[in-house]
């Protein structure tokens, strides 16, 4: 639609695309409408033969280019332009509203999702300071988060997830090796994850199905499983997760 809009303005102008640009002294927004895309023919996006390039160095600095931009912005939009964008934005809103916003991440080879309401921070990995006589189990140690020491837990151990390389599950453009900070009911914890895929809107079932006997993750702290980009994602129940963390770290 926008390209048609530009082409229509050029057609109305009726100017030759090879016409040389006017100088600063001759270009005015008060002159009769004349639209030319000389920058695509003899300018920096063309063959570079325009003599004005010596003075302006780039078409963006030329008054002809600036005047064309102003006239394009001041022109009346074509029929249906607003309606098309209204429908486009409405579809986006409806699509987003259709799912629950969850942070999708991976630990080992297991894809998980957690309500963004408990998320405080997604940060870089940081040193974990171990505690005496607590080298095994869910508690990994403590981490410094903005000057505050937080208990750092292994959610992978808590949920019984075997530590895997996960190369087969990795996605392009991933944010790998992150530290998540979560809070719920006055409790705050940090835990490392293998990969973060950001906030995704997932359609959760109205009633949580009973976990399969061999689904240890869903049985430990899960709400339901959903399909996302061809992968099975276990959506965690924040209340169950924090209850399990509190029991393990007590």
N, C-alpha and C positions, 0 to 999 in steps of 0.2 A: 504493500500500500504506500509506504513512504517513498519507494523508488518510483512508483507511478506518479506520485505527487511531484517529485523533482522533475521527471520527464515532462509532465504537463506544463510546468513553469518554463522549461526550456523551449517547448514547442510554441507556447504563447509569445515568447520573446521573438522568435523567428530570426535569431541572430546566427551568423555562421560560427561554428565552433573554432575556426581558425582566426577569428577576429582578434586583433591585438588588444590587450587590456588597456584601459584608459589610465592615465596618470592620476596622482592624488588631486591635481588641480581640476581635472575634468569629471571625477566621479562624485556624485552627490545622490543622496537618497531622494531628493526632490526631482531628479531628472526622470524622464519617461522610463517605464519599466523595461529593462533589458537584461536578460539572463543569459550568461554564457559560461560554459565549463572549460574555459581556455586553459585552466590549470591542469586538465587531463590531456591536453593536446600539445601545448607548447610550454607548459609549466613543469614543476618538479615531478608530477605524475605523468608527464608526456615526454617529449623529446628534449626539453630544457632549452629551447631556442628563444624563449621570450627575452627581449632586451631588458625588461624591468627586473629580471632576476639579479642583475648586477647591483641594482640599487636596494632591492628588498631582501635578497638572499634566499627567501622562501616565499611561496605563494601565500602562506598564512599571514605574512606581513604586508601583503599588497592590498591597497584599498579596493581594488576590483573584487577580490575574494571576500573581503569584509562586507562590501555592499551587497554582494550576491547572497551572503548568509543572512543579512538583515531582511532582505526582500523575501527570502524563503520563509523566515520566521513570521513575518508580517502578513504573508499571503493567507487567503482563506483556505481552510482544509477542504479536501475533496469530499463529496457526498459519501456518507457511511463511515467516515474516518473515526469519529467518536464512538459510534455504535460498535465498530469492530474491536476497538480497544476495551470498551466496556465489557463486551462478551469475553474477551481474552482474559482480563483480570478477574472477572467473576468466576471463570472456570478454575483459575489458580486457587482462589479462595475456597471454593467448594472442595477441591482436591485436598487442600491442606486440612480443612475442617473434618474430612472424612475419617481421619486416623488420630491416634493418640500420640503426642510428641514424646519420643523416647530416645535416650542416648544409646546408640548401638556401638558395641565394642567387642573385642575378642580377647580371650585368655586361653593361651595354648591353641587348641584347635576348636574351641567351643565359642560360638557366637552368642552374645548376651545383650540384653537391653534393660535399661533402668529408667524409671520416671525422672524427667528433668527437674521435678520439684525437689528432689533430694540432692541434686548436683550443686556443688559450690564452686568447683574449679576443675578444669582439665589442664594440667600443666606438664612441664617436662619432667623426665625422671630425675630423681635427686638421691643423694646418699642416704642409705638406711642404716641407722646406728643400732646395732644389736644390743640386747639387754642380757646381763649375766643370767645364766641358767635358763634362758628362754630361747634357745636356738632352734628348737623344734616346735612343730605345731603351727597354728594359724598366725600367731603373732610373729611378725618379722623383726620388729623393733620400733623405733620412733623416727620420724622425719621432721625436718624444720620447714614449716609452711608459713612464709611471711612472718617469721619471728616467733611462731608458736609451735611447740612440739606436739605432734599428733601421733597416736598409735597407728602403725602401719601394718595392715593385715594381708594375708594371702587368701584372697577370695577363691583362688583356684584350689587351694587345699581345703578350704571350707566346704566347697561344693563337690569335692572329689574329682576335680578335673585333672587328668594326667597332663603334665607339662609337655607340650608338643611344639615342634618348630613351626608348624602351621603354614609352610610354604605353599601348600596346595589350596589353602583357604584365603590367602592374602588377596587384597584387591588393589588395583592401580590407584595411585594418589593417596595411599594410606598415611595416617598419622601414627607412626609406630612408636612403641616404648613410651607410654604416657603414664602419669600418676593422676588418679582421680581422687578428689576430696568430696566426701558426701556427709550429709547431716540429716538426722531424723530423731525427733523426740528428745532433743537436747544432747544427743550423742554425735560425735564427729570422728570420722575415720578417714584414713588414706589407704589406697591400695593400688599396686601397679597392674597395668594391663598391657597386653601385647600390641594392640592396635585399636584406634578409635576411628569410627566412621561418621561421627557427628550426629546431629538430631535428625531422626527419621520419623515420619508419621505412619504408624503401623495400625492396622485394623485388628483390634483385639476381640475375641469372641465374648458374647454377652455372659456366658457361663463358662467358668474354667473347667476343662475336662480333667478327668482323673489321670494322673501321670502313669505312664507305662511302668511295669515293674523294673525294667532295666534303665529307666531314665532317672539317674541319680540326681542330676542337676535340678530338674523340674520338681522332683520329690523333696529336695532339701530346702529350696527357697524360691521356686518358680511359681508363676501364675498361669502361664500358658505358653504354647509354642506357636509361632507364626512363620510363614514363608516370606523371605525377603531376598530378592535378587538370586533366587535359586538356592538359598541357604536356609537351614532351619535355625531360627533364633529363639532362644529361651528368654521370655520376658520375666524378669525377676519381680517378686513381690517385696517392696521395700520394708514392710513390717516384718516379714519372715526373715529377710536378709539381716536386718539389724538385730533381731532377736537371736539369730544364730551367732552373729558376731559377738554380742554381749555375753552369751553363754561360753563361747570359746575363749574369750579374752579375760574372763573373770578370774 
